Every structure is written in structure tokens, then in C-alpha cells.
Amino acid sequence: MHEVGGVPRYEDFPDPVGGDGDVLIDVIAVAVEHVDKQIAAGAHYASKKYLSELPMIPAFDGVGTLPDGTLVGFGDLRPPYGALAEHAVVGSRAYAPIPDGIDPVVATLLSTAVTGMSITTAAGFVSGETVLVQGATGVAGRLAVQVARLLGAGRIVATGRDDDQLRDVQALGADTVINTAVSDDALTQAFIDAGNGGYDVVVDYLWGRPTEILLRALIPESFAFAKPTRLIQVGEAAGRRLTVDAASLRTSGVEIYGAAKGFDAVTIGEAYRRIVEWALSGELAFEMETIPLSEIETAWQRTDLRGRRLVALP
Ligand SMILES: NC(=O)c1ccc[n+]([C@@H]2O[C@H](COP(=O)([O-])OP(=O)(O)OC[C@H]3O[C@@H](n4cnc5c(N)ncnc54)[C@H](OP(=O)(O)O)[C@@H]3O)[C@@H](O)[C@H]2O)c1
């Protein structure tokens, strides 16, 4: 990528050079994610670091093989190098083996699936609770619906803005779906009706307008005690900011956490282990589309993925 906010193109780039203790990785598969696009656009808090030198190679993690053939997930590349390349060089603590039996392309989606586990790690979900997945038609949301089902959610409510895709999400385990592409009043009412007494946990990949309206919908209509809701902020597909009514915090008992809450080496390890177990047993469905890395320039600009992760194969 030659300029901030540009589109990466497939061309020769000098090979990365390692220092003491570094390893050379042959890259096999790299997921193209929002975060990579945000970084490349200069719109992410990590943009400054990753765009410090141009041209640069986007994507901060991927899957590849070590010189001895071991399949690993890797990250923490040193700018201007990124994962969307044939080779990567990383430090000795910046890779981990992928468990046997996991397809390398599926492996690129495991960390996205782990965000669904934040309902337990961040929000202390217990089986039987009602979970709302905001942005359930996206890659992360579809996985979160399945994770909530596998963890034993009592009821799953899922939002999206396309009825066809919301039907897919019902097939994945959502009990009730809400189309957010309606008027503010209609959406407020839809959140109240679908909540049927409230939501225990919200896993939020949208933020912006839909979550602003959700928070308003959680305000009780009388001086009754509200059912507390634990909302986990994970993504911002619908907006980076929102306005919170004072009354919604004062009266609804809503608690807002970042997805990183509760994640440490032990809890991430456990969350990852569960995701791998479900991936191996086929209980978790991963939706993706592979492209040769040579097509990255057109693939980067695609908007027709409908819940499938684009995975580039160098
Ligand atoms: N923290 C983490 O580790 C982590 C990991 C993965 C993802 N994320 C974040 O989570 C978010 C979703 O990621 P993803 O990979 O699932 O992306 P995705 O597959 O592109 O899905 C995006 C979702 O947001 C919906 N959406 C987009 N713009 C919207 C708008 N203006 N109003 C309402 N809905 C809108 C999309 O609906 P349509 O399908 O109708 O377009 C889709 O459901 C992103 O912000 C991403 O950065 C965070």
C-alpha cells in the first residue's frame, strides 16, 4: 500500500529480514478484516504505528508454516511488513501452533470467533440467560450467535439490516431477529418487544445508531426496577460514537464493558480451546471465501461478502 487510505496492490516488495531469535514464516492464509482496513485508512489507534513507513504491507496477523513445517498463527509484524505477503518474519513470542485438524483457512477466523466468548469472559454469562447479538449478519456476529447457542443461552436475539441474511442467522440459532433498517421509533419498539423482559448480555459489533437506540429502549417506562443488562463493546461497524441518555444509565442498570475485560493469558487460552473444540467437532460453522493474493486490489474493495470472511492465499 503506497498511501494512507489507499488500496493495496500486488507487487514485489523486499523480503523481510530477521534478527536474532526471529523466525521466517511462509504465509498460507490471511483474513482481510475491518481492523486492517481501518488501520490502512489511518482511522485506527494503531494506524500511526503501522503506517509509519510507506509503502507498507497490510494485515497484522495470519497463518503460515515455520521452516520445520509446523502450522502456526502469527502476528506482531514489524512495519512496514504485514501478513498479506508470501513471507513474514516475527519474534519468537509472536506465533503459536495451530491445533492438529484445523484447516489453515478456518484458523484465520478463530480469533474472530473468540470475541463471541466475551459473553462469558467479560460479562460473566451463565447458561439460560438472554443474549442479544448486535450485528449478527456479519462474520463475527454469526459466530457469536453460534457461540451463545453452544454456551446454552436461554434465548438469542439477533440484529441485522437485511431480511435474507437474518434468516441465515435464525438457522444458526437466533430465536428472534430484528431488522435495524427501520425508523428510530420502530427499532426502539422492536428492541422492547424482542427483549420480552430485557436482555442479560449484549455482544455488540455495531455501536453507533443501533446501540444508541438499544440503550434508549432499555430505559424502563415507569419507576419499576429494570433488569440489568451487561453490554460488551466489541466492534463499531455502524459507528465509532454514540450518545447515551443520562436516564439510560441512571435507570436501566446497564453496565458497559470492553471486550478485553476479563481476557488474560488463561481466559483467552480457555476461550480459544473451546472454539477449537467446536471447530473440530463441526458444531461451529465458519463462512469464508478464499482469493489468491494476486487479486487483493479488487478483493480489498468488495462489499458483497454477506457474512463471509475474505481470506487471501499468497
Ligand atoms: N475486537 C475484536 O477482536 C474484533 C474481531 C472481529 C471483529 N471486530 C469488529 O466487529 C465489527 C464487525 O466485524 P465483522 O468482521 O463481523 O464485519 P462484517 O462481516 O463486515 O459485518 C459487519 C456487520 O455490521 C453490519 N453493519 C455495517 N454497517 C452497518 C450500519 N451502518 N448499520 C447497521 N449495521 C451495519 C453489517 O450488516 P450487512 O451485512 O447488512 O452489511 C454486518 O452485520 C467490526 O467493527 C470489527 O472491527 C472486532
The ligand as an SDF file (V2000), in Angstrom:
LIG
                    3D

 48 52  0  0  0  0  0  0  0  0999 V2000
  -12.3540   -6.8000   18.8250 N   0  0  0  0  0  0  0  0  0  0  0  0
  -12.1140   -7.8130   18.0040 C   0  0  0  0  0  0  0  0  0  0  0  0
  -11.2730   -8.6740   18.2650 O   0  0  0  0  0  0  0  0  0  0  0  0
  -12.9140   -7.9270   16.7630 C   0  0  0  0  0  0  0  0  0  0  0  0
  -12.8670   -9.0950   15.9850 C   0  0  0  0  0  0  0  0  0  0  0  0
  -13.6720   -9.1690   14.8540 C   0  0  0  0  0  0  0  0  0  0  0  0
  -14.4520   -8.0610   14.5120 C   0  0  0  0  0  0  0  0  0  0  0  0
  -14.4280   -6.9340   15.2690 N   0  0  0  0  0  0  0  0  0  0  0  0
  -15.2030   -5.7550   14.9000 C   0  0  0  0  0  0  0  0  0  0  0  0
  -16.5770   -6.1180   14.8630 O   0  0  0  0  0  0  0  0  0  0  0  0
  -17.2210   -5.4240   13.8030 C   0  0  0  0  0  0  0  0  0  0  0  0
  -17.8470   -6.4240   12.8520 C   0  0  0  0  0  0  0  0  0  0  0  0
  -16.8140   -7.2010   12.2680 O   0  0  0  0  0  0  0  0  0  0  0  0
  -17.1270   -8.3490   11.2120 P   0  0  0  0  0  0  0  0  0  0  0  0
  -15.8340   -8.9530   10.8980 O   0  0  0  0  0  0  0  0  0  0  0  0
  -18.2530   -9.2040   11.6580 O   0  0  0  0  0  0  0  0  0  0  0  0
  -17.6100   -7.4710    9.9580 O   0  0  0  0  0  0  0  0  0  0  0  0
  -18.6400   -7.8290    8.7990 P   0  0  0  0  0  0  0  0  0  0  0  0
  -18.6020   -9.2550    8.4700 O   0  0  0  0  0  0  0  0  0  0  0  0
  -18.3870   -6.8540    7.6900 O   0  0  0  0  0  0  0  0  0  0  0  0
  -20.0450   -7.4940    9.4530 O   0  0  0  0  0  0  0  0  0  0  0  0
  -20.4420   -6.1980    9.7360 C   0  0  0  0  0  0  0  0  0  0  0  0
  -21.8500   -6.2260   10.2930 C   0  0  0  0  0  0  0  0  0  0  0  0
  -22.2630   -4.8940   10.6060 O   0  0  0  0  0  0  0  0  0  0  0  0
  -23.4290   -4.5770    9.8530 C   0  0  0  0  0  0  0  0  0  0  0  0
  -23.3870   -3.1590    9.5260 N   0  0  0  0  0  0  0  0  0  0  0  0
  -22.4120   -2.4890    8.8640 C   0  0  0  0  0  0  0  0  0  0  0  0
  -22.7090   -1.1800    8.8050 N   0  0  0  0  0  0  0  0  0  0  0  0
  -23.8940   -1.0290    9.4350 C   0  0  0  0  0  0  0  0  0  0  0  0
  -24.7250    0.1000    9.6980 C   0  0  0  0  0  0  0  0  0  0  0  0
  -24.3800    1.3240    9.2820 N   0  0  0  0  0  0  0  0  0  0  0  0
  -25.8770   -0.1140   10.3990 N   0  0  0  0  0  0  0  0  0  0  0  0
  -26.2050   -1.3550   10.8210 C   0  0  0  0  0  0  0  0  0  0  0  0
  -25.4680   -2.4410   10.5830 N   0  0  0  0  0  0  0  0  0  0  0  0
  -24.3310   -2.2800    9.9040 C   0  0  0  0  0  0  0  0  0  0  0  0
  -23.3540   -5.4650    8.6230 C   0  0  0  0  0  0  0  0  0  0  0  0
  -24.5970   -5.5660    8.0290 O   0  0  0  0  0  0  0  0  0  0  0  0
  -24.6890   -6.0360    6.4740 P   0  0  0  0  0  0  0  0  0  0  0  0
  -24.3390   -7.4860    6.4760 O   0  0  0  0  0  0  0  0  0  0  0  0
  -26.1160   -5.7850    6.1240 O   0  0  0  0  0  0  0  0  0  0  0  0
  -23.7160   -5.1800    5.7130 O   0  0  0  0  0  0  0  0  0  0  0  0
  -22.8660   -6.7480    9.2880 C   0  0  0  0  0  0  0  0  0  0  0  0
  -23.8910   -7.3580   10.0280 O   0  0  0  0  0  0  0  0  0  0  0  0
  -16.1460   -4.5280   13.1550 C   0  0  0  0  0  0  0  0  0  0  0  0
  -16.1940   -3.2510   13.7600 O   0  0  0  0  0  0  0  0  0  0  0  0
  -14.8670   -5.2460   13.5000 C   0  0  0  0  0  0  0  0  0  0  0  0
  -13.7440   -4.3790   13.5100 O   0  0  0  0  0  0  0  0  0  0  0  0
  -13.7040   -6.8460   16.3890 C   0  0  0  0  0  0  0  0  0  0  0  0
  1  2  1  0
  2  3  2  0
  2  4  1  0
  4  5  1  0
  4 48  2  0
  5  6  2  0
  6  7  1  0
  7  8  2  0
  8  9  1  0
  8 48  1  0
  9 10  1  0
  9 46  1  0
 10 11  1  0
 11 12  1  0
 11 44  1  0
 12 13  1  0
 13 14  1  0
 14 15  2  0
 14 16  1  0
 14 17  1  0
 17 18  1  0
 18 19  2  0
 18 20  1  0
 18 21  1  0
 21 22  1  0
 22 23  1  0
 23 24  1  0
 23 42  1  0
 24 25  1  0
 25 26  1  0
 25 36  1  0
 26 27  1  0
 26 35  1  0
 27 28  2  0
 28 29  1  0
 29 30  1  0
 29 35  2  0
 30 31  1  0
 30 32  2  0
 32 33  1  0
 33 34  2  0
 34 35  1  0
 36 37  1  0
 36 42  1  0
 37 38  1  0
 38 39  2  0
 38 40  1  0
 38 41  1  0
 42 43  1  0
 44 45  1  0
 44 46  1  0
 46 47  1  0
M  CHG  2   8   1  16  -1
M  END
$$$$
